[in-house]
């Protein structure tokens, strides 16, 4: 028994040592707060010195690794809390509300984002064949169904992420070694406790894969009128099955999902392209600017003009 206790302790010490090393590396490459995309393709580094207010965004397919601090996510009617050292898999585009809840100047919130091409996952699933473990029926992700799930980082995963971020210090090695590090990280995620859920989205004709195709369709055509019948036909599903499965993955209805995509795109248009609220509302599919303004205020906490002015002020301060 004493030997087993020492082995567990040694493992925890190793995990903490690698976590600290990775945290130090992230701080070196994040001179400013917020998301900063690195010189490595698809790798973003995040730092926050304080807890933040709730912010709405659309998560793309990615893996997010919390190395220090903690945050909460609101996906539809589900709240997800996770902290260091753990990681989150977003298998599809999902509108979420995020908040950093544990951070300080002495111990800032630090995280790594790895953007994932779904085809990468599919290719690796095919390479794994029957080597990948099956979904344990006793395991249920405590936060959400399939679209978003959290797991603890073990030593192997931490070391793989640390190697990837470490390539920022040796840029000459990155073109060769970064793809290998990415592949190792995806491999470890697929072989881990939530890998079976991730694999569902990569398997052709699975229910999850069909929903991912519907989400891609909504993302491309969010400004068009929504017809469940047409979506169901695209996915080769019944309307009731589509509705039920869509809500399992996204924790919201297709109509709610479309509305969130529209509002996020309108916000981007006003902030990045300087459109007035009315023009942005028509561009994303709203027929009534007043209806758009009401829904925008409910989602972002302020009318369009006030919200965009605040965001522009924050950009000037951080510049």
Order of alpha helices (4+ residues) and beta strands (2+ residues): alpha-beta-beta-beta-beta-beta-beta-beta-beta-beta-alpha-beta-alpha-alpha-alpha-alpha-alpha-alpha-alpha-alpha-alpha-alpha
